[in-house]
Amino acid sequence: MKKMVFLGVFALLAMPQSTQAAVVLAVDNFRNLNPGDPPAYIVQDSIDLIISRTNIGLNSIGSTDGTFGSLASPAASTGTANSSESFRWVNGIATATLDFAFTDTSGADRSLTTFHFDSGATRPNAARNFELFLVDGMTETSLASDVIPSAGAATPTYADFDLGLGGLTLAANSTVNLSLRFTGGDGSGGHHGHFDNLALSAVAIAVPEPSSAAIIGLIGIYGLVRRRRTAA
């Protein structure tokens, strides 16, 4: 009977807790994003963001689909469909890079689940191939890659992208650095790439509740008593 109770306790501890991914940051309006300036946030849940750009400027042709990637309400707002600001890398650019530094200010660990954004190109010879990297000091890990669509016209056709982050941990008061790199441009005139509607989803990392901690303590006491009885 004691063994059955002991195993039952472990079964209770092993039961998964109900968690749901939530949007912790969403950016749509890049109007005031000069070098070193913070972007305008629609959602900011205890996360600071610094964006560094290489070969990328600002443009007035943004995504107006009302979503961040495929993420709709409640993350998005009416401003998402009405704001026209975006990032753009122009013709003549073979490669372009956006570096993101996400810093936790909540004091709690979080598991990053998805990196959302909209992106598209005016014509096919823009830098349309992209790859997302986790950058940790001198170590880089590829997380996802894809190709943005081409409109074949002066106005880009935006597509929704939702890149899985594999439960990457953003520890309390620490920073995670992601680098999004666009390649494959050949310098053809009028072939531009665009980026807009950035969002980040995460799940809170649960800590043991007091009841769970008490059960763990009881397990320790049970083990100690059992060892003493065995020794006797």
N, C-alpha and C positions, 0 to 999 in steps of 0.2 A: 504493500500500500504506500509506503514511504517513497518508493521509487516512482510510483505512478504520480504522486503529488509533485515530486521533484521535476519530472518530465513535463507535467502540466504547467508548472511555473515557467519553464523555458519556452513552452509553446505560447504562453501569453506574451512573453517578452519579444518573441519573434514575429508577432502579428504586425503587419505594416500599419503605419499611421496614415490617415487620409490627408494628402497634400495635393494642391492644385497650383499649376503654374500661374503666375500673375505678372502683369507688365510692371516693371520697376523703373523704366525710363522710356520716354518717347520724344523724339525731336522731329519737328516738321518745318519750322520757320528758321531758315538760315540767313535771314535778312541782315542781322547784326553780327554775323560771324566773320569778323576780320581776324587776321592772325593774332592769336592770344586771347581773343574774346570768347566768352562762353556762349553756346547756342541758346536760343529761346526754347524752353521746355514746355511741353504740354503735360507730360507726366514726369515726376521726379520723386521717386520713393527712396530717399536717403542714399542716393548715389550721385556722385559728382562725375562729370565727363569732360575730358580734354580731347579735342580732335586736332591732329596735325595733318597737313596736306602736302603732297608732293605732286607738282604738275596739275593741280586742280584749283579752279577758281569758282566764283559764284555766277549764277545765271537765273533768269526770271521764268524759265520754262520748267515748272515742277510737276510732280505727279498730283493729279486731282481726283484719284479714285476713292478717297476717303478712308484708306486703310494704311497700316504699317505692314509691309509685306502682305500677307493674307489676313492679318489681324485687324478685325473690325471693332466696333463698339463693344465694351466701354473704353477700350484703349484710345480709340480715335475720337476726334471731335469734329464739329462742323468746320473748324479752322483747317483741318487736314485737306479738305476738298477745295478750300478757297485760297490757301496760301500757294504762291507761285514760285517761291524761292527754292533753289536746288544747288547741288554741287555739279560742276561740269569740267570735263577734260576735253580740250578742243582738238581739231585736226592738227597733225604735226607732232602729236604726242604718242610715242610708242608704248609707254608705260605710265601708270598713274597710281598713287597710293594714298589711302586714308588710314591713319593710325589712331586707334581709340584707346584711351586710358580710363577704365571704369574703376572708381574708388568708392568703397563702402563707407558710409558715415552713420550706419544704423547701430554698429556695435554688435551685430549678430552675423553668423555665417549664413551664406546663401548658395544654392546650387543653380548655376546659370544653365538654362535649358535651350533657349532659342535666340538667334540674332536675326532680326527682321529688317527688311528694307525693300524699297522699290528702285529699279534701275532699268535703263534702256538706252539705246543709241539712235542717232538720226539716220546713219547709213552704215553699211556693213564693215567698212575698213577702220572703224574706231577701235580703240583698245577695249575689246568686248569680253575676252576671257578673264575670269577672275578666280582668285583663290584666297581663302581666309586662313590666317595663321594665328596661333597662340604664340606670343613672344615672351619668353622667360629668360631675361639676361641674354646670353649668347645662344640660347637654345630656341629653335623655332619648330613648331609642330603644326602640320597642315590639318585643318579641321573640315574643310569643305571646298568644293570648286564647282563652277558652272559657267555658262555663257549668257550674256545679256542679249535680248533680241534687238534686231535692227528694223527701223520703220521704213527705210528706203526713201525717206523724205526729210524735210527741214525740221519737223517736229518729232521728238522721240516717242516711241511706243514703250511705255513702262510695263515691266513685269513684276510680279510679287515674288520675293525670295524669303524663305524661312529656313535658316541654316541651323541645324542641330549642334549644340555645344557639348553634348555628351555628359551633362551634369558637372561641368567645370565648376570648381569651388571658388567663390569669391569670399574669402575669409573676412572676419570682422576687421574693419579699419585698414584693409589691405587693398591692393590694386591689381587688376587683371588687364593685361595689354593685348589687344587684338589688332592685327594688321590686314587690311583688305587691299589686295593688289590686282590691278587691271593691266593686262598685257595684250599684245597682238596688233597694236595700231600700226599703220603703215604710212601715215602722214598725208593721206588723201584729203583734198579740200572738202570742207563741209561734213566731215565724218566725226561727230562729237559723241561723247558718252555722258550720261547723267546719273546722279544718285540723289535719292530723296527718301523722306518718311522712315527714319531710323527708329527702331524700338528694340528693347531687350527684355526677355522674359526670364523669370527665376522662380525657384521654389525655396521656401524657408527650410533650413536644416533643423529638424526637431531635436530638442534636448529632452532627456528623460524627465518625466513628470515625477513629483514627489512620491506618488504611489509606486511608480516603477523603481525609483531609488530604494524605497523601503523593501520591495521584493528582492532586489539585488542584495541588500543587507541581510535579509533572512536567508538567502542562499548561502552567503558567506558563513553565517552562524551555523547553518545545517552542516556545511562541510567541516567546520571546526569540531562540532560535537561528534560527527561521524569518525573523524580521525582519532579523537580521544577514546571513543569506544573501541575502535580497532586496536589501538595501542594497549588498552586495558586487557 
